[in-house]
């Protein structure tokens, strides 16, 4: 879409790592200011992260967002002290045990708080595992997909992604999807941008996300997020 040819934004879904943080995973103060300005303007912000719920929920509390929290890449949505499981965690855990018997993989430290997906440390032989998932009868029937976000390798039930989580979050808010703006930087944000009315990729985003975005910011990381909020939410609401 061209600038100005976008729907009225009534909610924002914000990825965390690489979108409101810098490459060192430090939260951008410009992004925080933009989030708070949006909230003050009556536009709730949805934290949409691949991280575990305790971390995503803490971000919500300390930054000051009022929208639902989408954690574990859409596998878990939390709003007003109620959790909504969007994936079956047993599927991912069973799959991990099968994979662990064949390959030397180790779960991330934060997996002790993860409920509906499993994340293991990145390995150089991920391509071998993914190839086996498609070719090996035992593995192909596990009902999972595996992908690398750069921070870890995720095992999740097929059909569940950030798009599923954001759709649920929008329903909980009572906001039509066409009035939601999603902002991200990585491949795991593709489904989220495709699910909403207006998708934004920050300038540092991967090419596959830029390809599906309605708009790519001029600035990177949190500055890019703040730019999108100013242009499409704050100025767009005047």
Secondary structure, 3 states (H helix, E strand, C coil): CCCCCCCCCCEEEECCCCCCECCCCCECHHHHHHHHHHHHCCCEEEEECCCCHHHHHHHHHHHHCCCCEEEHHHCEEEECCEEEECCCHHHHHHHHHHHHHHCCCCECHHHHHCCCCEEECCCCCHHHHHHHHHHCHHHHCCCEEEEECCCCEEEEECCCCHHHHHHHHHHHHCCCHHHEEEEECCHHHHHHHHHCCEEEECCCCCHHHHCCCCEECCCCHHHHHHHHHHHHHHCCCC
